[in-house]
Amino acid sequence: MPSAKPIQCRAGCAQTVITPPVGVSLAGYFHDRVAKSVRDDLYAKAMVIEHDGRRIVLVSCDLISIDERTTERARELVNADLGIPSQHVMVCATHTHTGPELRDNSVVKPPVEWRDELPAHIARTVRSAVDKMTPVTLRAGTADAEGYSFNRLFRLKDGSEVFGVGGRKDQVIAPAGPIDPQVQTLSLVDAKDRLVGLVVNFALHVDVIGGGKANFISADWPGEMARAVAGAHGSEVVTLLLQGTCGDINHVPHDPTNLPRGGPGRAIMIGRGLAGVAMHAAERAEPMTALSLDGRIDVLSIPYYTRDEALHAELDALRAKSKRSPFEQYVLERGESWPHDGKNADVPVQVFRIGDVGLVALPAEIFVRIGLDIKHWSPAPSTFVVELANARASTYVPTTDQAERGAYGAKPILSRWLCADAGRRMADAGITMLHQMWG
């Protein structure tokens, strides 16, 4: 039996459609994919929690990533309207590959007018969540989801790592890392035991529904998950995905299967399945009996990758080719124009305490071992590790061990912008702040 009575706070949730116009280029691949239709809308979703005069804001957007410009402007607008300080506002992306790009220097061009309006949409969504605040209890739940996520990198006999097996099955030893099967939830439940909002933290790449041939806008499996939760609990319930550390995790099974391996069928299957696991976790979660809210940001100075002899040799080989693929041309242009040799990046690591939940938000696609390490050393009863939050300090951040093994996600300039040890530095900063909050 619980030893104390559940504690009430105030909280609210809201969501705003942020779907760009048809004709936008879709982010996430090394070639242009133009959206000819909208399969399902993209949303900015906000949850605001208030207790003892403090407010914590969680925002999740159906986008491939969030850039620092968007986050900072949204925080400014939220602060001006509601007085909530920047360190108490987190903005993250679900990582859908069937939505627009925000960055200017990416493969495809962003819709500039739409991008410029995004911070205002986020701020209005936060304001709407505040306007809907009601007394609730907070409940942190957990359950495991097997069979939905798979490590997409493989260790070869020569010590290198590759993305996918391809024609090298005879050289593969095993998957190059684990998965994180844990589905963690933070639910808001009102005085009538109705679900008001649900946060889901799970590590799985959001590139299921369309792949390289996608020509439509979609929130992918997180959208399917949200619709399944709303179908069970009511259309007013807002479900936010806080993407876990899935830099080396995707949806493709290692073994033969008669189930869909990709496309809408797989996205629907994953969305409904994870909704079921999340609702199971939320239904059996105990109400919190004590509540403390806190938020902090530590901006780390981490060295960028600096071009070395190996990279220069690779670029020379690409220049010598008479015909280059679009991917090879991108690598060459990116390598020749790399502006960060000998420089450091500002890398914001944000940490929240929400009662029993510790949350660490990191600004890149993070390999799963880093998230598991943070969870292992965390003092919090529940620890959410959230990637693609607040900025984009790198595309991927592998573990120190995997940074030099050659796989996609660890390849310098293309997918790894920072030094090999960046992930450990981020993890250590997050763990340190968690321990400071838990005293």
C-alpha positions as CSV (number, residue, x, y, z in Angstrom):
1,M,0.0,0.0,0.0
2,P,1.2,3.6,-0.7
3,S,2.6,5.2,2.5
4,A,1.3,8.7,1.6
5,K,-1.6,10.3,-0.1
6,P,-1.3,11.3,-3.8
7,I,-0.3,14.9,-4.3
8,Q,-2.2,17.1,-6.7
9,C,-0.7,19.7,-9.0
10,R,-2.1,21.6,-12.0
11,A,-1.3,20.7,-15.6
12,G,-2.7,21.1,-19.1
13,C,-2.0,19.8,-22.6
14,A,-2.7,21.2,-26.1
15,Q,-1.8,20.6,-29.7
16,T,-1.6,22.7,-32.8
17,V,-1.4,21.6,-36.4
18,I,1.9,22.7,-38.0
19,T,1.6,20.9,-41.3
20,P,3.5,22.8,-44.1
21,P,2.0,23.3,-47.5
22,V,2.0,20.5,-50.1
23,G,5.1,20.9,-52.4
24,V,7.5,21.1,-49.5
25,S,10.7,19.0,-49.7
26,L,10.9,16.2,-47.1
27,A,13.9,15.9,-44.8
28,G,15.9,12.9,-43.9
29,Y,17.5,11.5,-47.1
30,F,20.3,12.4,-49.4
31,H,18.0,13.2,-52.3
32,D,14.9,15.5,-52.7
33,R,11.5,14.0,-52.0
34,V,8.6,16.4,-52.7
35,A,5.3,16.1,-50.8
36,K,2.4,15.7,-53.1
37,S,-0.2,15.2,-50.4
38,V,-0.9,15.1,-46.7
39,R,-1.5,11.6,-45.3
40,D,-1.9,12.9,-41.7
41,D,-1.2,16.2,-40.0
42,L,2.0,17.2,-38.1
43,Y,1.5,18.7,-34.7
44,A,3.3,20.8,-32.0
45,K,2.2,19.3,-28.7
46,A,2.7,20.9,-25.3
47,M,2.3,19.8,-21.7
48,V,2.6,22.4,-18.9
49,I,3.0,21.2,-15.2
50,E,2.7,23.7,-12.3
51,H,3.4,23.2,-8.6
52,D,4.5,25.5,-5.8
53,G,4.8,28.5,-8.2
54,R,7.0,26.7,-10.8
55,R,6.1,25.5,-14.2
56,I,7.8,23.0,-16.5
57,V,7.0,22.9,-20.2
58,L,7.5,19.9,-22.5
59,V,7.0,20.5,-26.2
60,S,7.2,17.8,-28.9
61,C,7.0,18.6,-32.6
62,D,6.4,16.1,-35.5
63,L,9.6,17.2,-37.2
64,I,12.9,15.5,-38.1
65,S,14.8,17.8,-35.7
66,I,14.7,21.1,-33.8
67,D,17.2,23.9,-34.4
68,E,18.5,26.3,-31.8
69,R,16.9,29.3,-33.6
70,T,13.4,27.8,-33.3
71,T,13.9,26.8,-29.7
72,E,15.3,30.1,-28.5
73,R,12.6,32.2,-30.2
74,A,9.9,30.0,-28.8
75,R,11.3,30.3,-25.3
76,E,11.5,34.1,-25.7
77,L,7.8,34.2,-26.7
78,V,6.8,31.8,-23.9
79,N,8.7,33.9,-21.3
80,A,7.2,37.1,-22.6
81,D,3.7,35.7,-22.4
82,L,3.9,33.5,-19.3
83,G,7.1,34.4,-17.4
84,I,8.4,30.8,-17.7
85,P,12.2,30.8,-17.8
86,S,14.2,29.2,-20.6
87,Q,15.6,26.4,-18.5
88,H,12.1,25.2,-17.7
89,V,11.1,24.9,-21.4
90,M,12.2,21.9,-23.5
91,V,11.4,21.6,-27.3
92,C,12.1,18.4,-29.0
93,A,11.3,16.5,-32.3
94,T,9.8,13.1,-32.9
95,H,12.2,12.6,-35.9
96,T,9.6,11.9,-38.6
97,H,11.3,11.6,-42.0
98,T,8.1,12.7,-43.8
99,G,8.1,16.3,-42.7
100,P,10.0,19.5,-43.6
101,E,13.6,20.5,-42.9
102,L,14.6,23.4,-40.6
103,R,18.3,23.7,-41.4
104,D,19.6,26.0,-44.2
105,N,22.7,23.8,-44.9
106,S,20.9,20.5,-45.4
107,V,20.3,18.4,-48.5
108,V,16.9,19.9,-49.1
109,K,15.8,23.5,-48.6
110,P,13.5,24.5,-45.7
111,P,10.2,26.3,-46.3
112,V,11.5,29.6,-44.9
113,E,8.1,31.3,-44.3
114,W,6.7,28.2,-42.6
115,R,9.8,27.9,-40.5
116,D,9.7,31.5,-39.4
117,E,6.2,31.0,-38.1
118,L,7.0,27.8,-36.1
119,P,8.1,29.5,-32.8
120,A,4.9,31.4,-32.6
121,H,2.9,28.2,-33.2
122,I,4.8,26.6,-30.4
123,A,4.3,29.5,-28.0
124,R,0.5,29.6,-28.8
125,T,0.4,25.8,-28.1
126,V,2.0,26.4,-24.7
127,R,-0.4,29.2,-23.9
128,S,-3.3,26.9,-24.8
129,A,-2.0,24.2,-22.5
130,V,-1.8,26.8,-19.7
131,D,-5.4,27.9,-20.4
132,K,-6.5,24.2,-20.1
133,M,-4.8,23.5,-16.8
134,T,-6.7,21.5,-14.2
135,P,-5.9,19.7,-11.0
136,V,-4.2,16.3,-11.7
137,T,-2.0,13.7,-10.2
138,L,1.2,12.7,-12.0
139,R,2.0,9.0,-12.6
140,A,5.2,7.6,-13.9
141,G,4.8,4.2,-15.6
142,T,7.0,1.7,-17.4
143,A,6.7,-1.5,-19.4
144,D,8.8,-3.3,-22.0
145,A,8.0,-3.5,-25.7
146,E,9.8,-6.3,-27.5
147,G,9.7,-6.9,-31.3
148,Y,9.3,-3.2,-32.3
149,S,12.9,-1.9,-32.3
150,F,16.2,-3.4,-33.5
151,N,19.8,-2.3,-33.5
152,R,20.6,-1.4,-37.1
153,L,24.4,-1.6,-36.9
154,F,26.4,-4.8,-37.2
155,R,29.9,-5.6,-36.0
156,L,32.1,-7.4,-38.6
157,K,34.9,-9.8,-38.1
158,D,37.5,-7.2,-39.0
159,G,36.3,-5.0,-36.1
160,S,34.4,-2.4,-38.2
161,E,30.7,-1.7,-38.1
162,V,28.1,-1.3,-40.9
163,F,24.6,-0.1,-41.3
164,G,22.6,-3.2,-42.4
165,V,24.0,-6.5,-43.4
166,G,23.8,-6.1,-47.2
167,G,25.9,-8.7,-49.0
168,R,28.2,-9.2,-46.0
169,K,26.4,-11.8,-44.0
170,D,29.4,-14.1,-43.9
171,Q,31.4,-11.2,-42.2
172,V,28.8,-10.3,-39.5
173,I,29.4,-11.4,-35.9
174,A,26.3,-9.9,-34.3
175,P,24.4,-6.6,-33.9
176,A,26.8,-3.9,-32.8
177,G,24.7,-2.8,-29.8
178,P,21.6,-3.3,-27.7
179,I,18.1,-1.9,-27.9
180,D,16.2,-0.1,-25.1
181,P,12.9,-1.9,-24.9
182,Q,11.6,0.3,-22.1
183,V,8.4,2.3,-22.7
184,Q,8.2,5.0,-20.1
185,T,5.1,7.1,-19.5
186,L,4.2,10.3,-17.6
187,S,0.4,10.6,-17.4
188,L,-1.8,13.4,-16.1
189,V,-5.0,12.0,-14.5
190,D,-7.8,14.3,-13.3
191,A,-10.0,14.0,-10.2
192,K,-12.5,11.8,-12.1
193,D,-9.7,9.4,-13.1
194,R,-9.7,10.6,-16.7
195,L,-6.5,10.7,-18.7
196,V,-5.7,14.3,-19.6
197,G,-2.3,13.9,-21.3
198,L,0.3,11.3,-21.8
199,V,4.1,11.5,-22.4
200,V,5.7,8.5,-24.0
201,N,9.5,8.0,-24.0
202,F,10.7,5.2,-26.3
203,A,13.7,4.7,-28.5
204,L,12.8,4.0,-32.1
205,H,13.7,5.9,-35.3
206,V,10.7,7.5,-37.1
207,D,11.4,6.5,-40.7
208,V,8.9,3.7,-41.2
209,I,5.9,4.9,-43.2
210,G,7.6,6.2,-46.4
211,G,11.3,5.6,-46.8
212,G,13.3,7.0,-49.6
213,K,10.3,7.0,-52.0
214,A,7.9,9.0,-49.7
215,N,5.9,11.7,-51.4
216,F,3.5,12.6,-48.6
217,I,3.5,14.4,-45.3
218,S,3.0,12.2,-42.2
219,A,3.8,12.0,-38.5
220,D,4.6,8.3,-39.0
221,W,4.1,5.9,-36.2
222,P,4.0,8.5,-33.4
223,G,0.9,9.9,-35.1
224,E,-0.6,6.4,-35.2
225,M,0.2,5.9,-31.5
226,A,-1.4,9.2,-30.6
227,R,-4.6,8.3,-32.5
228,A,-4.8,4.9,-30.8
229,V,-4.5,6.5,-27.4
230,A,-7.2,9.1,-28.3
231,G,-9.4,6.3,-29.6
232,A,-9.3,4.6,-26.2
233,H,-9.3,7.7,-23.9
234,G,-11.1,10.4,-25.9
235,S,-10.2,12.9,-28.7
236,E,-9.1,15.6,-26.2
237,V,-6.2,13.5,-24.8
238,V,-2.8,14.7,-26.1
239,T,0.0,12.2,-26.4
240,L,3.6,13.5,-26.7
241,L,6.4,11.3,-27.9
242,L,9.7,12.3,-26.3
243,Q,12.0,10.4,-28.6
244,G,14.5,8.1,-26.8
245,T,18.1,7.5,-27.8
246,C,17.6,5.8,-31.2
247,G,20.6,6.9,-33.2
248,D,21.4,3.2,-34.0
249,I,17.9,1.8,-33.6
250,N,15.3,1.2,-36.3
251,H,12.2,-0.8,-37.1
252,V,13.7,-3.5,-39.4
253,P,13.6,-7.0,-38.0
254,H,16.8,-9.1,-38.1
255,D,14.9,-12.3,-38.8
256,P,12.4,-13.2,-41.6
257,T,8.9,-12.2,-40.9
258,N,5.5,-12.3,-42.6
259,L,4.5,-9.0,-40.9
260,P,5.1,-5.8,-42.8
261,R,8.7,-4.7,-42.8
262,G,8.0,-1.1,-43.6
263,G,5.5,1.3,-45.1
264,P,2.1,2.3,-43.7
265,G,1.3,-1.2,-42.5
266,R,4.4,-1.3,-40.3
267,A,3.8,2.2,-39.0
268,I,0.3,1.4,-38.0
269,M,1.4,-1.8,-36.4
270,I,4.1,-0.1,-34.4
271,G,1.9,2.9,-33.4
272,R,-1.0,0.7,-32.2
273,G,1.3,-1.7,-30.4
274,L,3.3,0.9,-28.6
275,A,0.0,2.7,-27.7
276,G,-1.1,-0.5,-26.1
277,V,2.2,-0.9,-24.1
278,A,2.1,2.8,-23.1
279,M,-1.5,2.5,-21.9
280,H,-0.7,-0.7,-20.0
281,A,2.2,1.1,-18.3
282,A,0.1,4.2,-17.5
283,E,-2.9,2.1,-16.1
284,R,-0.8,0.5,-13.4
285,A,1.3,3.5,-12.5
286,E,1.0,4.8,-8.9
287,P,0.1,8.5,-8.4
288,M,3.1,10.5,-7.1
289,T,3.0,11.3,-3.4
290,A,5.6,14.0,-3.5
291,L,6.4,16.5,-6.2
292,S,9.4,18.8,-6.9
293,L,9.8,20.7,-10.2
294,D,13.2,21.9,-11.4
295,G,15.0,22.6,-14.7
296,R,18.6,23.3,-15.5
297,I,20.7,23.8,-18.7
298,D,24.5,23.3,-18.9
299,V,26.0,24.5,-22.2
300,L,29.1,22.3,-22.9
301,S,32.0,23.3,-25.1
302,I,32.8,20.2,-27.1
303,P,35.4,20.1,-29.9
304,Y,34.1,19.5,-33.4
305,Y,35.6,16.8,-35.6
306,T,38.7,18.1,-37.4
307,R,39.5,16.7,-40.8
308,D,42.3,14.2,-40.8
309,E,44.4,12.3,-43.4
310,A,41.9,9.6,-43.8
311,L,39.1,12.0,-44.7
312,H,41.3,14.0,-47.1
313,A,42.2,10.7,-48.8
314,E,38.5,9.8,-49.1
315,L,37.8,13.2,-50.6
316,D,40.7,12.9,-53.1
317,A,39.2,9.6,-54.2
318,L,35.8,11.1,-54.8
319,R,37.3,14.0,-56.8
320,A,39.0,11.5,-59.0
321,K,35.8,9.8,-60.0
322,S,34.3,10.7,-63.4
323,K,30.8,10.0,-62.2
324,R,29.5,10.4,-58.6
325,S,26.2,9.4,-57.0
326,P,24.2,12.1,-55.3
327,F,25.3,10.7,-52.0
328,E,29.0,10.8,-53.0
329,Q,28.6,14.3,-54.3
330,Y,27.1,15.4,-51.0
331,V,30.0,13.8,-49.1
332,L,32.5,15.6,-51.3
333,E,30.8,19.0,-51.0
334,R,30.3,18.6,-47.3
335,G,33.9,17.5,-46.8
336,E,35.4,20.3,-48.9
337,S,33.3,23.0,-47.1
338,W,33.6,21.7,-43.6
339,P,34.0,25.0,-41.5
340,H,34.7,23.5,-38.0
341,D,38.3,22.3,-38.0
342,G,39.9,23.2,-34.7
343,K,36.7,24.8,-33.3
344,N,34.3,24.0,-30.4
345,A,30.6,23.6,-30.4
346,D,28.1,24.9,-27.8
347,V,26.2,21.8,-26.8
348,P,23.2,22.4,-24.5
349,V,22.3,19.6,-22.1
350,Q,19.0,20.2,-20.2
351,V,17.8,18.3,-17.2
352,F,14.3,18.3,-15.5
353,R,13.1,17.0,-12.3
354,I,9.3,16.2,-12.4
355,G,8.6,14.4,-9.1
356,D,9.9,10.9,-9.5
357,V,10.9,11.5,-13.1
358,G,14.4,12.8,-14.1
359,L,14.6,13.9,-17.7
360,V,17.8,14.5,-19.7
361,A,17.5,16.2,-23.0
362,L,20.3,16.0,-25.6
363,P,20.7,17.9,-28.9
364,A,21.4,15.2,-31.5
365,E,20.6,11.6,-32.5
366,I,22.1,9.6,-29.7
367,F,23.3,6.0,-29.8
368,V,21.3,3.8,-27.4
369,R,24.2,2.8,-25.1
370,I,24.5,6.4,-24.1
371,G,20.9,6.6,-23.0
372,L,21.2,3.3,-21.2
373,D,24.3,4.6,-19.4
374,I,22.5,7.7,-18.2
375,K,19.6,5.6,-16.9
376,H,22.0,3.2,-15.1
377,W,23.7,6.0,-13.2
378,S,20.7,8.2,-12.6
379,P,19.4,8.7,-9.0
380,A,15.8,9.2,-10.3
381,P,13.2,6.4,-9.9
382,S,12.4,7.0,-13.6
383,T,14.7,8.5,-16.1
384,F,13.7,9.7,-19.5
385,V,16.5,10.4,-22.0
386,V,15.3,12.5,-24.8
387,E,17.2,13.1,-28.1
388,L,16.8,15.8,-30.7
389,A,16.0,18.4,-28.1
390,N,16.5,22.2,-28.2
391,A,19.2,22.4,-30.8
392,R,21.1,20.3,-33.3
393,A,24.7,20.2,-32.2
394,S,25.4,17.2,-34.4
395,T,23.5,14.8,-36.6
396,Y,24.5,11.7,-34.6
397,V,26.5,11.1,-31.4
398,P,27.9,7.5,-31.2
399,T,29.6,6.0,-28.1
400,T,33.3,6.7,-27.8
401,D,34.0,3.1,-28.6
402,Q,31.9,3.2,-31.8
403,A,32.9,6.6,-33.1
404,E,35.9,5.2,-35.1
405,R,34.4,2.0,-36.4
406,G,33.0,3.4,-39.7
407,A,29.3,2.8,-39.5
408,Y,26.7,5.3,-40.6
409,G,26.0,7.5,-37.6
410,A,29.7,7.5,-36.7
411,K,31.1,8.7,-40.1
412,P,32.8,12.1,-39.6
413,I,31.2,15.2,-41.2
414,L,28.4,13.2,-42.8
415,S,26.8,12.1,-39.6
416,R,29.2,12.8,-36.8
417,W,30.1,16.4,-36.3
418,L,31.7,16.3,-32.9
419,C,34.8,14.6,-31.4
420,A,34.6,10.9,-30.6
421,D,34.1,11.5,-26.9
422,A,31.1,13.9,-27.2
423,G,28.6,11.3,-26.1
424,R,30.4,10.5,-22.8
425,R,30.7,14.2,-22.1
426,M,27.0,14.8,-22.6
427,A,26.1,11.8,-20.5
428,D,28.3,12.8,-17.7
429,A,26.8,16.3,-17.6
430,G,23.3,15.0,-17.5
431,I,24.1,12.5,-14.8
432,T,25.8,15.2,-12.7
433,M,22.9,17.5,-12.9
434,L,20.5,14.7,-12.0
435,H,22.5,14.0,-8.8
436,Q,22.5,17.7,-8.0
437,M,18.7,17.8,-8.3
438,W,18.2,14.8,-6.1
439,G,20.7,16.1,-3.5
